[in-house]
Amino acid sequence: MKLMVVESPNKIKKLESILGSDWKVMASVGHIRDLPRNDLGIEQPGFTLNYEFIPPATFQGRTFPGGEDRVARIRKEMRNADMVYLATDPDREGEAIAWHLKEALDLDESEYLRVTFGSITTSAIRKSLDEARKIDYDLVHAQEARRALDRMYGYMVSPLLSDMLGMSLSAGRVQSPAVRLVVDQERRIKAFKKTNHFGAVVLFDGEKWQAEWNTKPFTTEASPYVVDEALAKRAANCRQFIVTESDSGTARQSPPPPFSTSLMLQAASVSLKLDPEVTAKLAQKLFEQGVITYIGTDSVNFSDEGIQDIRAFAKGKGWNLPDEPRRFKEKDSAQEGHEAIRPTHLEDEEAGEDDKQRALYRLIWQRAIASQLADATYNVNTVTLESSAGAETFEFRAKGRVLVEAGWRALTAKDAVEDDEDGGSDEGETAGGKVPMLDVGSDKQADSGKVQAKVTKPPSRFTKASLIKKLEAEGIGRPRTYPAIMQNIMGKGYLAEVKRFLEPTETGVLLVDQLVKAEFAFIELAFTRGLEEELDVIAAGNCGYVEVVEPAFVQLQADIEAVGSSGAMKPRFPCPKCESGLRRYSPAGKTPFWCCTNAECKTFMDDVDNKPVERKTYACTTCGTGSMRRFKRKMGGGFLWACSTEGCKHFMDDDKGKPVEPTVHTCPKCKAAPLRRYQKKDKETGKPKGGFGWFCTGEDCKTFLDDEKGKPVAVKTAPCPACGKPMYRRKGEYGYWWGCSGFKDGCKTIMDDDKGKPVKRAPKKSVTKKA
């Protein structure tokens, strides 16, 4: 028997159907080990990562096995296996998971093989088995370096940041620069000052086409817009024109490239309105079903086999093809060697288990095939016209474009990545209309003209799609990290999505400003981009793990020391006693408060509107030395005050946030000892039951009273109509009722309550079952 270990259990059924009965397929369910949650987990020298098994997790009452249990299950099946095939995902993270499995399963080099496949199809699986290899430690080291760097910045900067800003915050090597992009853009938008300006158009041939005024002769570099409305009106009033230039030609438009991970996330966000993390999960499901190739890729090109399949399919459909297969320019940082995302079976135009999966599959299917089709071809006419009005000459230009051969547009009308407001007009004629061919030097009369009132627009806010595009352009993050980056910065409340546009929250602005003010290197895009490039160098085998991690660690330590010595990072709310930072705590079910981050300083402050204020103190009226502190009552709701002096047992009631002496109720029977309120409890379980009551604190007095709205009231009694013994009023689950005190002697009389008096029990309503 041969054992294959994959990451996702969703792949098992499909793989076993391909591999046959001699194979057993099991899943690691992702990572089995990780760094400790409450510790840096990096040892020096050598920057060794201290891994431990991921603990079991409980979600909605269900417990999921931890890494150790998952490894134990695999080890049990491994005993019967001739060979173990580690088939985790074909990227750096997958390579690292394969290494973790090898270590945890104690596999010798002769006992395992590493296989990777870009799609779950028979041909891809067979090919991967033929090309089985050992673990690529360059890829493992690159992933381990990423993990070490992320841990360093998160665990070494976040506590300092939280103490300075007084709230729980987390810094990140990639997430913090991503938030900064949005913060900086928002500031550019706020600083933008709009300019009202004017243009003009004239219309010809029954308004079939129009020409737009060229304002450049009337502007300068210092004043790039026409702000004189009267000048624009004179241009719009022009009617007699001379054709000064005329040209006709053909324009071609190539299709957009196939989907890399980033392009897929952007297209799904724009066209399907799906969040990146949702898209990533849907795509992973489609991959596990075997209907698309692997989703973690920087590439925008297909394999030779993929291109041949697409060209053959398109030819069968009668779609136009270019003479040569298309190859698209890759960005310099493209990695992993995976082809762009495509369907594995082109004849399946629909695939997926639900509507969202089917919509994403259709988007991938269309994009993959369109990328290999012929160019869209247009006939383009351009005309330049002039008109004189006194000493002024006005130039107008018109351009008309008509689609004559659809090419790739026969399959998809537009680039799915482009927002409608950015994409312009993609079909038929452009805004110029049906511009005719005109002879140079000929006259042309306009039918009408109009002034165009314009206003300059501020920079556009980022959407999730455009932020991912910007991160990719800046070389920050990699395919598998983009959904997690977006989920982090949104989930932690650093950004808010308003009508699909991203805006920084107050917390996000505070986070970025503090990091920039402290001059941390990693908040700069160039520094973070450089680290990403160094990780690529490790993966290529041209650099070692320590060579990248150690300098980054030294730099970070230097940054932290510089912050401490320069005083650049000052507490947002300094402690009034020691000037260290105050930090806000909000325990579940309790009143928020502020505490000094200096362990030796015991300063506490109250919270008002998320800001620290001096804690109000009240002297103890009993011991005179202690101060009263406010606490939430464990039972009965509300608050009480207790003396801070050890040994003093003085308690006070709470009245709108102030301590007041509790009202003393004297026992009505002995008329000496005070009454004390207590919580009634079940005699067997000891749990609260039946509300509150009062008892006399006198040693010889056994008086008990009922409670009504926090005050003692006499226990109501009435003679039992059956035996004459007292009946007592009791409060139950459904209200008050009366019971005879002679129940031990056999009297079972029970009566209802009517305004504090016992009345005969109402007969139970009979329920008649319908035939």
C-alpha positions as a printed Julia matrix, in Angstrom:
771×3 Matrix{Float64}:
   0.0    0.0     0.0
   1.15   3.54   -0.78
   0.18   6.47    1.43
  -0.37  10.0     0.08
  -0.7   12.93    2.49
  -2.42  16.11    1.25
  -3.46  19.27    3.08
  -7.22  19.33    2.54
  -9.56  16.39    3.3
 -11.73  17.62    0.41
  -9.14  16.23   -2.04
  -9.21  12.67   -0.68
 -12.2   11.27   -2.58
 -11.09  12.69   -5.94
  -7.48  11.54   -5.54
  -8.39   8.01   -4.43
 -10.64   7.64   -7.48
  -7.63   8.52   -9.69
  -4.94   6.56   -7.82
  -6.84   3.31   -7.31
  -7.18   0.68   -4.58
  -3.44   0.38   -3.88
  -3.4    3.85   -2.44
  -4.54   5.42    0.83
  -4.98   9.23    0.88
  -5.02  11.17    4.16
  -5.05  14.88    5.05
  -2.91  16.89    7.44
  -5.69  19.53    7.48
  -3.2   22.3     6.83
  -0.42  23.11    9.3
   0.33  20.64   12.09
   2.89  22.76   13.97
   3.33  26.46   14.64
   5.28  28.83   16.86
   4.03  29.2    20.46
   1.16  31.62   20.91
   2.5   33.44   23.98
   6.21  33.55   23.21
   8.47  34.85   20.45
   9.58  31.31   19.7
  12.89  32.31   18.09
  16.18  31.24   19.68
  19.56  32.87   19.16
  22.12  32.34   17.86
  20.94  30.78   14.64
  17.38  32.15   14.89
  16.0   28.65   15.36
  12.2   28.48   15.32
  10.72  26.59   18.28
   7.7   24.8    16.88
   5.0   23.03   18.84
   1.96  21.06   17.76
  -1.12  23.14   17.05
  -3.55  22.53   19.97
  -7.1   21.2    19.51
  -9.69  23.88   18.74
 -13.31  24.17   19.83
 -15.83  25.93   17.6
 -19.6   26.06   18.16
 -19.41  23.25   20.67
 -17.39  20.97   18.39
 -13.75  20.09   19.13
 -11.34  19.69   16.21
  -8.2   17.56   16.68
  -4.87  19.28   17.11
  -1.71  18.67   15.11
  -0.44  15.86   17.36
  -3.65  13.85   16.96
  -3.62  14.34   13.19
  -0.01  13.17   12.97
  -0.82  10.13   15.14
  -3.56   9.08   12.71
  -1.21   9.38    9.74
   1.55   7.48   11.6
  -0.87   4.63   12.31
  -1.59   4.16    8.57
   2.09   4.7     7.73
   2.99   1.37    9.32
   1.32  -0.47    6.45
   2.74   1.76    3.71
   5.63   0.92    1.39
   6.2    4.61    0.67
   4.81   7.93    1.95
   4.09  10.61   -0.67
   3.94  14.14    0.75
   1.55  15.94   -1.62
   0.95  19.24    0.16
   0.25  22.34   -1.94
   2.82  23.26   -4.62
   4.14  26.49   -3.1
   6.55  27.58   -0.37
   4.0   27.17    2.4
   3.08  23.71    1.11
   6.79  22.78    0.95
   7.18  23.84    4.59
   4.15  21.77    5.63
   5.68  18.75    3.88
   8.89  19.3     5.88
   6.93  19.56    9.14
   5.19  16.28    8.32
   8.5   14.58    7.54
   9.94  15.73   10.88
   6.83  14.89   12.94
   6.47  11.46   11.31
  10.21  10.72   11.76
  10.59   9.87    8.08
  14.03   8.99    6.75
  15.04  10.25    3.32
  14.39   6.76    1.92
  10.88   6.59    3.37
   9.19   9.5     1.59
   8.81  11.25   -1.76
   7.59  14.78   -2.42
   5.02  15.23   -5.2
   3.26  18.36   -6.42
   0.51  18.83   -8.99
  -1.05  21.96  -10.45
  -4.41  20.29  -11.02
  -6.25  17.24   -9.73
  -6.57  15.36  -13.0
  -5.39  11.9   -14.02
  -2.64  13.19  -16.3
  -1.37  15.74  -13.73
  -1.3   13.17  -10.92
   0.5   10.55  -13.04
   3.02  13.14  -14.17
   3.68  14.25  -10.58
   4.37  10.64   -9.53
   6.8   10.24  -12.41
   8.59  13.42  -11.29
   8.59  12.63   -7.54
  11.49  14.26   -5.69
  12.77  15.12   -2.22
  11.83  18.2    -0.21
  13.24  21.44   -1.64
  14.91  22.98    1.41
  15.47  26.3    -0.34
  11.7   26.75   -0.52
  11.35  25.59    3.09
  13.97  28.08    4.27
  12.26  30.9     2.36
   8.96  30.1     4.08
  10.63  29.76    7.47
  12.3   33.14    6.97
   8.88  34.67    6.19
   7.47  33.11    9.36
  10.4   34.36   11.46
  10.16  37.9    10.07
   6.39  38.08   10.6
   6.79  36.82   14.18
   9.58  39.29   14.97
   7.7   42.37   13.84
   4.42  41.22   15.37
   5.73  40.17   18.78
   8.47  42.78   19.28
   6.64  45.9    18.08
   3.0   45.22   19.0
   3.43  45.33   22.82
   5.34  48.61   22.61
   2.71  50.05   20.27
  -0.14  48.9    22.51
   1.44  50.44   25.62
   2.08  53.74   23.87
  -1.41  54.06   22.39
  -3.22  52.57   25.35
  -5.1   49.85   23.46
  -4.48  46.36   22.14
  -2.89  46.79   18.7
  -0.79  44.64   16.4
   1.9   45.73   13.99
   2.78  43.61   10.97
   5.59  43.47    8.44
   3.07  43.57    5.57
  -0.24  44.58    7.13
   1.07  47.88    8.57
   2.41  49.17    5.21
  -0.91  48.1     3.64
  -2.82  50.23    6.16
  -0.4   53.09    5.52
  -1.27  53.08    1.82
  -4.91  53.75    2.69
  -4.08  56.34    5.37
  -1.78  58.27    3.02
  -4.38  58.15    0.23
  -7.07  59.46    2.58
  -4.84  62.39    3.51
  -4.26  63.19   -0.15
  -8.03  63.16   -0.64
  -8.62  65.45    2.38
  -5.87  67.85    1.24
  -7.22  68.03   -2.33
  -8.7   71.32   -3.43
 -11.09  71.15   -6.34
 -10.92  73.46   -9.33
 -13.98  74.43  -11.36
 -13.09  74.73  -15.04
 -14.69  74.61  -18.47
 -14.53  72.85  -21.8
 -16.66  72.85  -24.96
 -17.95  70.47  -27.64
 -19.56  71.06  -31.02
 -21.88  68.6   -32.79
 -22.16  67.75  -36.48
 -24.44  65.97  -38.99
 -27.57  65.89  -36.9
 -25.5   65.31  -33.74
 -24.17  61.96  -35.05
 -20.69  62.93  -34.01
 -18.92  65.56  -31.95
 -15.55  67.26  -31.57
 -14.01  68.44  -28.3
 -12.23  71.75  -27.79
  -8.46  71.48  -27.32
  -7.84  73.87  -24.39
  -4.03  73.55  -24.29
  -3.33  76.76  -26.28
  -5.22  78.67  -23.57
  -3.51  77.11  -20.53
  -0.07  77.15  -18.93
   1.83  74.79  -16.67
   0.95  77.0   -13.72
  -2.73  77.26  -14.8
  -3.58  73.95  -16.52
  -7.34  74.58  -16.74
  -9.63  77.06  -18.47
 -11.49  78.85  -15.68
 -12.92  81.61  -17.9
 -16.51  80.57  -18.7
 -16.87  83.38  -21.26
 -13.93  81.97  -23.23
 -15.54  78.52  -23.18
 -18.81  80.04  -24.44
 -16.98  81.66  -27.37
 -15.5   78.27  -28.24
 -18.9   76.55  -27.99
 -20.45  79.18  -30.27
 -18.1   78.34  -33.15
 -19.98  76.99  -36.18
 -17.79  77.39  -39.27
 -14.75  75.07  -39.33
 -11.86  74.15  -41.63
 -10.49  70.59  -41.54
  -6.75  70.84  -40.75
  -5.99  67.15  -40.19
  -7.76  63.9   -41.11
  -6.66  60.34  -40.66
  -8.17  56.87  -40.96
  -6.69  53.59  -39.79
  -7.09  50.32  -37.99
  -6.55  49.79  -34.25
  -6.16  46.46  -32.52
  -6.75  45.58  -28.88
  -5.18  42.51  -27.34
  -7.06  40.47  -24.72
  -6.17  40.83  -21.04
  -3.83  38.16  -19.62
  -5.09  35.05  -17.8
  -5.65  35.14  -14.06
  -2.78  35.13  -11.61
  -3.96  34.89   -7.99
  -3.93  38.67   -7.64
  -5.87  39.26  -10.87
  -8.45  36.63   -9.9
  -8.99  38.29   -6.5
  -9.35  41.71   -8.17
 -11.72  40.47  -10.89
 -13.97  38.65   -8.4
 -14.1   41.77   -6.23
 -15.0   44.05   -9.16
 -17.26  41.76  -11.2
 -18.78  39.48   -8.53
 -18.51  41.79   -5.48
 -16.74  39.04   -3.51
 -14.27  39.72   -0.7
 -10.75  38.4    -1.39
 -10.88  35.9     1.48
 -14.2   34.55    0.16
 -12.81  34.29   -3.37
  -9.75  32.4    -2.11
 -11.95  29.83   -0.35
 -14.2   29.4    -3.4
 -11.19  28.94   -5.69
  -9.66  26.41   -3.31
 -12.9   24.41   -3.43
 -12.86  24.46   -7.23
  -9.24  23.28   -7.24
 -10.08  20.46   -4.83
 -12.92  19.4    -7.14
 -10.37  19.1    -9.92
 -12.02  21.67  -12.2
  -9.31  24.38  -12.18
  -5.53  24.44  -11.85
  -3.71  25.5    -8.67
  -4.76  28.94   -7.45
  -1.51  30.15   -5.84
   0.42  31.66   -8.73
   2.11  34.87   -9.86
   2.17  33.75  -13.49
   0.0   35.15  -16.28
   1.01  32.47  -18.79
  -0.18  28.93  -19.41
   1.85  25.8   -19.93
   2.35  24.62  -23.53
  -0.18  21.87  -22.9
  -2.74  24.38  -21.57
  -2.33  26.67  -24.6
  -2.72  23.76  -27.04
  -5.94  22.66  -25.31
  -7.4   26.17  -25.41
  -6.52  26.75  -29.08
  -8.02  23.4   -30.07
 -11.2   24.15  -28.11
 -11.54  27.68  -29.56
 -10.99  26.4   -33.09
 -13.78  23.88  -32.59
 -16.07  26.73  -31.55
 -15.19  28.76  -34.63
 -13.54  31.6   -32.68
 -10.7   33.53  -34.33
  -7.18  32.72  -33.16
  -3.87  34.57  -33.61
  -1.24  32.86  -35.75
   1.01  32.22  -32.74
   0.12  31.27  -29.15
   0.01  34.26  -26.84
   2.68  34.87  -24.18
   2.27  37.73  -21.72
   4.99  39.73  -19.97
   5.66  38.43  -16.46
   6.57  40.76  -13.62
  10.12  40.42  -12.33
   9.06  38.95   -8.97
   6.94  36.11  -10.43
   7.76  32.92   -8.56
   6.9   29.29   -7.88
   6.82  28.27  -11.57
   3.06  27.61  -11.68
   1.01  28.44  -14.73
  -1.87  30.92  -14.67
  -5.27  29.71  -13.42
  -7.35  27.85  -16.01
 -10.1   25.22  -16.23
  -8.85  21.63  -16.4
 -11.69  20.55  -18.72
 -12.6   23.29  -21.19
 -15.68  21.45  -22.4
 -17.22  22.07  -18.95
 -18.56  25.59  -19.27
 -20.22  25.3   -15.85
 -18.71  23.82  -12.68
 -18.97  24.28   -8.92
 -21.21  23.19   -6.06
 -23.09  26.46   -5.46
 -23.91  29.73   -7.22
 -20.8   31.57   -6.02
 -18.47  28.75   -7.09
 -20.19  28.56  -10.47
 -19.9   32.34  -10.98
 -16.18  32.3   -10.16
 -15.59  29.28  -12.39
 -17.36  31.05  -15.29
 -15.13  34.1   -14.78
 -12.0   31.9   -14.89
 -13.28  29.94  -17.91
 -14.02  33.07  -19.95
 -10.74  34.77  -19.04
  -8.62  31.72  -19.82
 -10.05  31.18  -23.31
 -10.32  34.9   -24.19
  -6.63  35.37  -23.41
  -5.7   33.15  -26.39
  -8.18  34.55  -28.93
  -7.5   37.05  -31.72
  -7.28  40.81  -31.16
 -10.39  42.96  -31.32
 -10.11  45.16  -34.45
 -11.48  48.68  -34.88
 -11.75  51.21  -37.72
 -10.6   54.56  -36.3
 -11.23  58.0   -37.88
  -9.62  61.12  -36.36
 -10.29  64.71  -37.45
  -8.87  68.09  -36.36
 -10.9   71.24  -37.1
 -10.27  74.94  -36.56
 -12.58  77.92  -36.25
 -11.72  81.61  -35.89
 -13.67  84.1   -33.84
 -12.09  87.53  -34.17
  -8.47  87.31  -33.03
  -9.02  83.92  -31.39
  -8.59  80.54  -33.08
 -10.2   77.47  -31.55
  -9.09  73.93  -32.33
 -11.42  70.96  -31.95
 -10.62  67.25  -32.25
 -12.83  64.23  -32.9
 -12.07  60.53  -32.76
 -14.46  57.74  -33.64
 -13.82  54.02  -33.19
 -16.02  51.27  -34.62
 -15.59  47.58  -33.79
 -15.27  45.54  -37.0
 -13.88  42.21  -35.72
 -14.82  41.15  -32.2
 -11.91  38.76  -31.64
 -11.67  38.01  -27.89
 -14.62  40.33  -27.25
 -16.88  37.69  -28.75
 -16.44  35.87  -25.44
 -16.24  38.66  -22.87
 -17.08  42.3   -23.49
 -14.66  43.84  -21.0
 -11.68  43.26  -18.76
 -13.25  41.86  -15.59
 -10.55  43.51  -13.45
 -11.47  47.05  -14.53
 -14.11  49.0   -12.61
 -16.86  50.4   -14.84
 -15.91  53.95  -13.91
 -12.3   53.29  -14.93
 -12.81  51.09  -17.95
 -14.42  53.58  -20.3
 -16.52  52.59  -23.29
 -15.51  49.2   -24.65
 -18.07  48.54  -27.33
 -19.19  50.19  -30.59
 -18.17  53.82  -31.12
 -16.25  55.85  -28.58
 -17.58  59.15  -27.22
 -16.79  60.89  -30.54
 -19.58  59.01  -32.33
 -19.55  58.1   -36.01
 -16.76  60.41  -37.14
 -16.64  60.5   -40.97
 -13.61  60.78  -43.23
 -13.17  64.46  -44.24
 -10.78  66.05  -46.73
  -8.08  68.32  -45.35
  -8.89  71.94  -46.22
 -12.62  71.31  -46.6
 -15.25  73.35  -44.76
 -17.56  71.87  -42.15
 -20.46  73.51  -40.36
 -21.48  72.52  -36.83
 -25.13  72.09  -35.88
 -24.72  73.19  -32.28
 -22.29  73.55  -29.42
 -22.3   73.54  -25.65
 -20.12  74.5   -22.72
 -18.9   71.68  -20.47
 -18.74  72.6   -16.79
 -16.03  70.47  -15.22
 -14.48  70.01  -11.81
 -11.21  68.34  -10.91
 -11.59  65.16   -8.89
  -9.58  64.05   -5.86
  -7.66  60.77   -5.94
  -9.97  57.78   -5.71
 -10.15  55.76   -2.52
  -8.89  52.21   -2.63
 -11.26  49.28   -2.96
 -10.17  45.85   -1.79
  -9.4   45.02   -5.42
  -7.34  48.14   -6.09
  -5.46  47.81   -2.79
  -4.4   44.29   -3.75
  -3.35  45.66   -7.16
  -1.3   48.37   -5.43
   0.34  45.88   -3.05
   1.29  43.67   -5.98
   2.65  46.64   -7.94
   4.75  47.65   -4.93
   6.07  44.09   -4.57
   4.54  43.64   -1.11
   3.07  40.26   -0.21
   2.71  37.18   -2.4
  -0.26  35.28   -3.94
  -1.18  33.16   -0.96
  -0.87  36.09    1.49
  -3.25  38.65   -0.05
  -6.54  37.27    1.39
  -4.98  37.0     4.86
  -3.62  40.56    4.64
  -7.07  41.93    3.78
  -8.76  39.84    6.46
  -6.27  41.05    9.09
  -6.49  44.76    8.46
 -10.29  44.69    8.13
 -10.9   42.29   11.03
  -8.73  44.31   13.43
 -10.66  47.47   12.68
  -7.83  49.44   11.03
  -9.87  50.0     7.87
 -13.6   50.27    7.23
 -15.42  49.5     3.99
 -17.91  52.23    3.03
 -19.83  51.54   -0.18
 -17.0   49.26   -1.37
 -14.35  51.93   -0.7
 -11.75  51.59    2.06
 -11.37  54.32    4.67
  -8.94  54.3     7.6
 -10.45  54.22   11.08
  -9.18  56.38   13.92
  -7.3   53.32   15.21
  -5.71  52.72   11.81
  -4.51  56.34   11.61
  -3.07  56.17   15.16
  -1.27  52.94   14.3
   0.37  54.3    11.14
   1.24  57.71   12.61
   2.95  56.16   15.62
   5.02  53.78   13.48
   6.02  56.57   11.08
   6.84  58.95   13.92
   9.04  56.31   15.54
  10.77  55.79   12.16
  10.39  52.01   12.1
  12.01  50.77    8.89
   9.31  48.21    8.09
   6.6   50.85    7.69
   8.42  52.07    4.58
   7.35  50.35    1.35
  10.89  50.1    -0.02
  12.13  48.24    3.06
   9.25  45.75    3.02
   9.65  45.25   -0.74
  13.35  44.55   -0.2
  12.57  41.84    2.34
  10.18  40.17   -0.1
  12.91  40.17   -2.75
  15.36  38.63   -0.28
  12.87  35.83    0.43
  12.8   35.17   -3.32
  16.6   34.97   -3.28
  16.46  32.32   -0.51
  13.91  30.31   -2.52
  16.25  30.41   -5.53
  19.05  28.95   -3.41
  21.25  32.04   -3.69
  21.09  33.12   -0.06
  20.73  31.53    3.38
  18.02  31.82    6.03
  20.22  33.52    8.63
  21.64  35.94    6.05
  18.18  37.5     5.7
  16.68  37.08    9.18
  19.65  38.29   11.25
  20.09  41.71    9.57
  16.33  42.32    9.8
  16.41  41.41   13.5
  19.38  43.72   14.16
  17.6   46.53   12.29
  14.42  46.01   14.3
  16.3   45.98   17.6
  18.06  49.2    16.59
  14.72  50.79   15.73
  13.24  49.8    19.1
  16.29  51.08   21.01
  16.2   54.34   19.04
  12.56  54.82   19.97
  13.4   54.37   23.64
  16.35  56.78   23.6
  14.88  59.48   21.35
  11.49  59.69   23.0
   9.89  59.86   19.55
   7.16  57.43   20.57
   5.39  59.09   23.47
   2.41  57.6    25.31
  -0.91  58.76   24.0
  -2.15  58.85   27.6
   0.78  59.24   30.05
   0.41  58.04   33.62
  -0.05  61.06   35.96
   2.37  59.49   38.48
   5.27  57.95   36.49
   4.53  59.18   32.91
   4.58  55.64   31.47
   1.75  54.76   29.11
  -1.74  54.04   30.36
  -3.52  51.09   28.75
  -7.23  50.43   28.53
  -8.67  47.09   29.65
 -12.21  45.96   29.02
 -12.87  42.61   30.79
 -15.99  40.78   29.62
 -19.02  41.79   31.65
 -17.09  44.39   33.65
 -16.58  48.13   33.56
 -13.59  49.23   31.38
 -10.65  50.78   33.22
  -7.12  52.07   32.59
  -3.93  50.76   34.19
  -0.33  51.98   34.07
   1.94  49.79   31.92
   4.77  50.23   34.43
   4.58  47.07   36.56
   5.87  48.9    39.63
   3.29  51.69   39.35
  -0.14  50.67   40.58
  -2.06  53.57   39.08
  -5.61  52.82   37.98
  -7.97  55.24   36.29
 -11.61  55.18   35.25
 -12.81  55.18   31.64
 -15.03  57.88   30.17
 -15.63  57.86   26.4
 -12.58  55.62   25.87
 -10.28  58.06   27.69
  -8.69  57.79   31.15
  -9.99  60.05   33.92
  -8.99  60.31   37.56
 -10.58  57.59   39.59
 -12.97  59.01   42.16
 -12.08  57.91   45.68
 -14.21  57.89   48.77
 -12.88  57.45   52.29
 -14.1   54.5    54.31
 -16.49  55.71   56.99
 -15.59  52.8    59.28
 -11.77  52.53   59.43
 -10.99  56.03   58.15
  -7.75  54.93   56.44
  -8.94  52.91   53.48
 -10.75  54.02   50.34
 -13.93  52.53   48.97
 -13.68  50.62   45.68
 -16.59  49.88   43.37
 -17.33  46.27   42.32
 -20.02  44.57   40.29
 -22.27  42.39   42.43
 -21.89  38.67   41.77
 -25.62  38.16   42.29
 -28.65  40.33   41.99
 -27.15  42.89   39.61
 -25.9   46.38   40.29
 -22.75  47.48   42.14
 -21.41  47.67   45.69
 -18.47  49.4    47.35
 -15.88  47.69   49.58
 -13.08  49.1    51.72
  -9.52  48.62   50.38
  -8.01  48.18   53.86
  -7.23  44.55   54.64
  -9.29  43.42   57.61
 -11.95  46.1    57.19
 -15.19  44.45   56.12
 -17.15  47.62   55.47
 -19.48  47.51   52.48
 -21.66  50.24   51.01
 -24.41  50.41   48.45
 -24.06  52.18   45.07
 -26.16  55.18   44.12
 -25.41  56.42   40.6
 -21.69  55.74   40.93
 -21.32  56.96   44.51
 -21.07  54.9    47.73
 -23.91  55.34   50.18
 -24.43  53.72   53.53
 -26.79  50.79   53.17
 -30.21  51.23   54.73
 -30.36  49.34   58.02
 -33.55  47.4    58.62
 -34.11  46.38   62.25
 -35.76  43.08   63.01
 -39.48  43.73   63.68
 -39.6   40.9    66.23
 -36.57  41.35   68.53
 -36.35  45.07   67.65
 -32.57  45.01   68.26
 -30.53  43.14   65.65
 -30.31  44.31   62.02
 -31.71  42.26   59.16
 -29.44  40.93   56.4
 -30.46  40.22   52.79
 -29.52  36.83   51.31
 -29.86  34.91   48.07
 -32.16  31.92   48.35
 -30.54  28.69   47.16
 -31.58  25.16   46.32
 -30.81  22.89   49.3
 -29.52  20.07   47.09
 -27.55  21.89   44.4
 -26.63  25.08   46.26
 -27.54  27.12   43.19
 -29.54  30.39   43.44
 -33.26  29.73   43.44
 -36.35  31.7    44.3
 -35.04  35.26   44.64
 -33.96  36.95   47.88
 -35.0   36.95   51.5
 -34.06  38.59   54.83
 -33.02  37.07   58.15
 -32.35  38.49   61.61
 -28.67  38.57   62.62
 -29.52  38.17   66.31
 -28.2   34.89   67.75
 -31.47  33.88   69.43
 -33.92  35.4    66.91
 -35.03  33.13   64.08
 -37.04  35.7    62.15
 -37.21  35.43   58.35
 -38.87  37.92   56.04
 -39.59  38.11   52.32
 -37.96  40.58   49.93
 -39.84  43.04   47.79
 -37.79  45.37   45.57
 -34.79  45.2    47.89
 -36.73  45.82   51.08
 -37.83  43.34   53.79
 -41.54  42.64   54.06
 -43.37  40.4    56.46
 -43.91  36.86   55.31
 -47.53  36.73   54.31
 -49.62  33.98   55.9
 -53.24  32.87   55.86
 -55.02  29.93   57.54
 -55.29  26.79   55.45
 -58.96  26.12   54.58
 -58.32  22.36   54.91
 -56.31  21.93   58.15
 -56.17  25.4    59.69
 -52.38  25.6    59.77
 -50.65  28.69   58.31
 -50.23  28.93   54.57
 -47.18  30.77   53.26
 -46.87  32.87   50.13
 -44.06  31.68   47.86
 -42.6   32.87   44.57
 -42.11  30.26   41.86
 -41.17  30.11   38.2
 -44.61  31.35   37.12
 -45.24  33.9    39.89
 -46.57  33.77   43.46
 -48.52  30.87   44.99
 -49.58  29.65   48.46
 -48.63  26.39   50.15
 -49.74  24.86   53.46
 -47.12  24.52   56.22
 -48.73  21.24   57.2
 -47.48  19.45   54.08
 -45.28  17.19   56.28
 -48.42  16.05   58.09
 -50.09  15.17   54.83
 -51.89  18.4    53.86
 -51.3   19.04   50.17
 -53.33  22.23   49.85
 -52.0   24.66   47.24
 -53.71  27.91   46.26
 -53.18  30.65   43.68
 -52.3   34.21   44.58
 -54.51  37.21   43.9
 -52.96  40.53   44.95
 -51.29  38.98   47.99
 -54.21  36.81   49.06
 -54.74  33.04   48.57
 -57.57  32.05   46.23
 -58.82  28.73   44.96
 -56.71  27.32   42.15
 -58.1   27.79   38.69
 -58.96  24.49   36.95
 -56.46  23.35   34.34
 -57.61  23.95   30.8
 -58.32  20.69   29.03
 -56.9   20.23   25.56
 -59.21  18.45   23.11
 -57.34  16.62   20.41
 -58.75  17.0    16.94
 -59.69  13.81   15.19
